Amino acid sequence: MDRFFTFFGKAIAYVINILDPDAIVIGGGVGNIDEIYTLGVEKAIPHVFNHRLETSFFKPKLGDSAGVFGAAYL
């Protein structure tokens, strides 16, 4: 899991550096890992260009069912 959090931190830092989002919603099965919102974000901080990480991270309100709701809506 430490390796997962390390590479998640690097990957999400690249997204933050390129897009500079105010918020990120982490969906799918990965969003169910509670430590990703603490340890994963912590691992991103050294790779972010800014002096501090201001991006907020959220769980999806619909959980794993977001895709099903989207398909039904279509």
N, CA and C atoms as an extended XYZ file, in Angstrom:
222
Properties=species:S:1:pos:R:3:atomname:S:1:resname:S:1:resid:I:1 pbc="F F F"
N         0.819       -1.188        0.000 N   MET     1
C         0.000        0.000        0.000 CA  MET     1
C         0.866        1.256        0.000 C   MET     1
N         2.033        1.180        0.647 N   ASP     2
C         2.910        2.353        0.655 CA  ASP     2
C         3.329        2.718       -0.768 C   ASP     2
N         3.627        1.703       -1.548 N   ARG     3
C         3.993        1.943       -2.952 CA  ARG     3
C         2.817        2.577       -3.712 C   ARG     3
N         1.607        2.092       -3.459 N   PHE     4
C         0.422        2.650       -4.096 CA  PHE     4
C         0.272        4.132       -3.749 C   PHE     4
N         0.390        4.473       -2.465 N   PHE     5
C         0.234        5.861       -2.046 CA  PHE     5
C         1.330        6.750       -2.626 C   PHE     5
N         2.545        6.220       -2.715 N   THR     6
C         3.648        6.983       -3.299 CA  THR     6
C         3.369        7.330       -4.754 C   THR     6
N         2.964        6.345       -5.539 N   PHE     7
C         2.710        6.598       -6.953 CA  PHE     7
C         1.409        7.365       -7.176 C   PHE     7
N         0.428        7.181       -6.310 N   PHE     8
C        -0.783        7.991       -6.385 CA  PHE     8
C        -0.427        9.456       -6.138 C   PHE     8
N         0.401        9.710       -5.137 N   GLY     9
C         0.816       11.074       -4.826 CA  GLY     9
C         1.517       11.737       -5.992 C   GLY     9
N         2.413       11.008       -6.643 N   LYS    10
C         3.110       11.562       -7.815 CA  LYS    10
C         2.130       11.833       -8.949 C   LYS    10
N         1.251       10.889       -9.219 N   ALA    11
C         0.310       11.032      -10.338 CA  ALA    11
C        -0.654       12.188      -10.108 C   ALA    11
N        -1.193       12.290       -8.917 N   ILE    12
C        -2.162       13.358       -8.644 CA  ILE    12
C        -1.462       14.711       -8.612 C   ILE    12
N        -0.187       14.738       -8.219 N   ALA    13
C         0.586       15.986       -8.246 CA  ALA    13
C         0.769       16.467       -9.684 C   ALA    13
N         0.990       15.555      -10.617 N   TYR    14
C         1.117       15.951      -12.031 CA  TYR    14
C        -0.177       16.580      -12.526 C   TYR    14
N        -1.306       15.987      -12.152 N   VAL    15
C        -2.605       16.533      -12.550 CA  VAL    15
C        -2.785       17.930      -11.954 C   VAL    15
N        -2.433       18.083      -10.692 N   ILE    16
C        -2.575       19.375      -10.021 CA  ILE    16
C        -1.650       20.418      -10.660 C   ILE    16
N        -0.429       20.014      -10.983 N   ASN    17
C         0.516       20.953      -11.589 CA  ASN    17
C         0.073       21.414      -12.969 C   ASN    17
N        -0.573       20.559      -13.717 N   ILE    18
C        -0.992       20.906      -15.075 CA  ILE    18
C        -2.314       21.657      -15.087 C   ILE    18
N        -3.313       21.163      -14.339 N   LEU    19
C        -4.667       21.717      -14.415 CA  LEU    19
C        -5.002       22.723      -13.307 C   LEU    19
N        -4.306       22.664      -12.190 N   ASP    20
C        -4.551       23.520      -11.032 CA  ASP    20
C        -6.025       23.528      -10.626 C   ASP    20
N        -6.605       22.339      -10.337 N   PRO    21
C        -8.029       22.285       -9.973 CA  PRO    21
C        -8.262       22.760       -8.534 C   PRO    21
N        -9.463       23.262       -8.291 N   ASP    22
C        -9.852       23.637       -6.930 CA  ASP    22
C       -10.234       22.406       -6.115 C   ASP    22
N       -10.794       21.400       -6.810 N   ALA    23
C       -11.245       20.181       -6.136 CA  ALA    23
C       -11.068       18.984       -7.059 C   ALA    23
N       -10.866       17.830       -6.457 N   ILE    24
C       -10.752       16.567       -7.186 CA  ILE    24
C       -11.665       15.556       -6.513 C   ILE    24
N       -12.506       14.890       -7.307 N   VAL    25
C       -13.361       13.819       -6.809 CA  VAL    25
C       -12.720       12.508       -7.240 C   VAL    25
N       -12.414       11.664       -6.280 N   ILE    26
C       -11.759       10.393       -6.563 CA  ILE    26
C       -12.829        9.315       -6.558 C   ILE    26
N       -13.184        8.840       -7.738 N   GLY    27
C       -14.265        7.874       -7.860 CA  GLY    27
C       -13.782        6.453       -8.034 C   GLY    27
N       -14.730        5.581       -8.281 N   GLY    28
C       -14.437        4.169       -8.491 CA  GLY    28
C       -14.049        3.476       -7.203 C   GLY    28
N       -13.462        2.321       -7.345 N   GLY    29
C       -13.042        1.544       -6.185 CA  GLY    29
C       -11.946        2.224       -5.389 C   GLY    29
N       -11.106        3.013       -6.066 N   VAL    30
C       -10.019        3.711       -5.394 CA  VAL    30
C       -10.576        4.714       -4.385 C   VAL    30
N       -11.702        5.327       -4.701 N   GLY    31
C       -12.309        6.299       -3.802 CA  GLY    31
C       -12.779        5.708       -2.491 C   GLY    31
N       -12.883        4.387       -2.422 N   ASN    32
C       -13.309        3.718       -1.193 CA  ASN    32
C       -12.174        3.515       -0.197 C   ASN    32
N       -10.954        3.782       -0.616 N   ILE    33
C        -9.797        3.646        0.277 CA  ILE    33
C        -9.671        4.934        1.081 C   ILE    33
N       -10.026        4.893        2.350 N   ASP    34
C       -10.053        6.100        3.169 CA  ASP    34
C        -8.682        6.757        3.318 C   ASP    34
N        -7.626        5.955        3.352 N   GLU    35
C        -6.284        6.498        3.540 CA  GLU    35
C        -5.810        7.330        2.349 C   GLU    35
N        -6.463        7.189        1.212 N   ILE    36
C        -6.040        7.946        0.034 CA  ILE    36
C        -6.250        9.446        0.242 C   ILE    36
N        -7.212        9.799        1.082 N   TYR    37
C        -7.508       11.202        1.358 CA  TYR    37
C        -6.561       11.800        2.395 C   TYR    37
N        -5.776       10.958        3.043 N   THR    38
C        -4.782       11.447        4.003 CA  THR    38
C        -3.374       11.112        3.519 C   THR    38
N        -3.033        9.828        3.482 N   LEU    39
C        -1.687        9.421        3.083 CA  LEU    39
C        -1.393        9.722        1.613 C   LEU    39
N        -2.371        9.487        0.749 N   GLY    40
C        -2.166        9.754       -0.676 CA  GLY    40
C        -1.933       11.222       -0.952 C   GLY    40
N        -2.703       12.069       -0.299 N   VAL    41
C        -2.552       13.517       -0.465 CA  VAL    41
C        -1.224       13.972        0.139 C   VAL    41
N        -0.862       13.394        1.263 N   GLU    42
C         0.411       13.710        1.906 CA  GLU    42
C         1.591       13.426        0.980 C   GLU    42
N         1.514       12.311        0.254 N   LYS    43
C         2.590       11.924       -0.660 CA  LYS    43
C         2.660       12.844       -1.881 C   LYS    43
N         1.583       13.562       -2.176 N   ALA    44
C         1.562       14.473       -3.326 CA  ALA    44
C         2.266       15.785       -3.025 C   ALA    44
N         2.282       16.195       -1.785 N   ILE    45
C         2.783       17.519       -1.409 CA  ILE    45
C         4.212       17.792       -1.895 C   ILE    45
N         5.162       16.864       -1.767 N   PRO    46
C         6.520       17.165       -2.237 CA  PRO    46
C         6.632       17.353       -3.754 C   PRO    46
N         5.644       16.902       -4.503 N   HIS    47
C         5.714       16.949       -5.963 CA  HIS    47
C         4.908       18.100       -6.566 C   HIS    47
N         4.195       18.842       -5.736 N   VAL    48
C         3.388       19.966       -6.219 CA  VAL    48
C         4.285       21.187       -6.333 C   VAL    48
N         4.117       21.950       -7.412 N   PHE    49
C         4.956       23.121       -7.656 CA  PHE    49
C         4.747       24.224       -6.621 C   PHE    49
N         3.532       24.400       -6.138 N   ASN    50
C         3.244       25.444       -5.158 CA  ASN    50
C         3.840       25.083       -3.806 C   ASN    50
N         3.934       26.070       -2.932 N   HIS    51
C         4.487       25.832       -1.600 CA  HIS    51
C         3.531       25.056       -0.701 C   HIS    51
N         2.249       25.096       -1.051 N   ARG    52
C         1.265       24.336       -0.276 CA  ARG    52
C         0.206       23.779       -1.219 C   ARG    52
N        -0.442       22.734       -0.768 N   LEU    53
C        -1.469       22.075       -1.566 CA  LEU    53
C        -2.833       22.616       -1.153 C   LEU    53
N        -3.497       23.335       -2.061 N   GLU    54
C        -4.782       23.955       -1.752 CA  GLU    54
C        -5.961       23.217       -2.386 C   GLU    54
N        -5.696       22.179       -3.159 N   THR    55
C        -6.748       21.408       -3.812 CA  THR    55
C        -7.477       20.551       -2.778 C   THR    55
N        -8.805       20.546       -2.841 N   SER    56
C        -9.614       19.721       -1.943 CA  SER    56
C        -9.913       18.382       -2.613 C   SER    56
N        -9.968       17.331       -1.826 N   PHE    57
C       -10.252       15.990       -2.329 CA  PHE    57
C       -11.556       15.498       -1.713 C   PHE    57
N       -12.425       14.919       -2.554 N   PHE    58
C       -13.738       14.475       -2.102 CA  PHE    58
C       -14.046       13.067       -2.580 C   PHE    58
N       -14.897       12.394       -1.800 N   LYS    59
C       -15.482       11.123       -2.231 CA  LYS    59
C       -16.696       11.456       -3.085 C   LYS    59
N       -17.019       10.619       -4.079 N   PRO    60
C       -18.222       10.890       -4.868 CA  PRO    60
C       -19.485       10.663       -4.039 C   PRO    60
N       -20.475       11.539       -4.196 N   LYS    61
C       -21.714       11.427       -3.423 CA  LYS    61
C       -22.484       10.155       -3.757 C   LYS    61
N       -22.370        9.689       -5.003 N   LEU    62
C       -23.101        8.496       -5.430 CA  LEU    62
C       -22.301        7.212       -5.243 C   LEU    62
N       -21.088        7.323       -4.737 N   GLY    63
C       -20.257        6.145       -4.513 CA  GLY    63
C       -19.905        5.436       -5.808 C   GLY    63
N       -19.872        4.124       -5.776 N   ASP    64
C       -19.522        3.328       -6.951 CA  ASP    64
C       -20.629        3.328       -7.998 C   ASP    64
N       -21.797        3.817       -7.648 N   SER    65
C       -22.953        3.754       -8.544 CA  SER    65
C       -23.052        4.942       -9.495 C   SER    65
N       -22.106        5.835       -9.495 N   ALA    66
C       -22.181        7.034      -10.336 CA  ALA    66
C       -22.320        6.675      -11.818 C   ALA    66
N       -21.596        5.687      -12.279 N   GLY    67
C       -21.679        5.261      -13.676 CA  GLY    67
C       -23.055        4.725      -14.036 C   GLY    67
N       -23.652        3.981      -13.123 N   VAL    68
C       -24.977        3.421      -13.349 CA  VAL    68
C       -26.010        4.544      -13.429 C   VAL    68
N       -25.907        5.517      -12.527 N   PHE    69
C       -26.842        6.652      -12.564 CA  PHE    69
C       -26.674        7.453      -13.852 C   PHE    69
N       -25.434        7.650      -14.286 N   GLY    70
C       -25.187        8.379      -15.533 CA  GLY    70
C       -25.761        7.656      -16.736 C   GLY    70
N       -25.591        6.339      -16.788 N   ALA    71
C       -26.145        5.572      -17.904 CA  ALA    71
C       -27.670        5.604      -17.890 C   ALA    71
N       -28.253        5.528      -16.721 N   ALA    72
C       -29.714        5.564      -16.618 CA  ALA    72
C       -30.250        6.937      -17.029 C   ALA    72
N       -29.499        7.970      -16.736 N   TYR    73
C       -29.915        9.325      -17.067 CA  TYR    73
C       -29.945        9.532      -18.583 C   TYR    73
N       -29.040        8.847      -19.289 N   LEU    74
C       -28.993        8.988      -20.746 CA  LEU    74
C       -30.234        8.353      -21.359 C   LEU    74
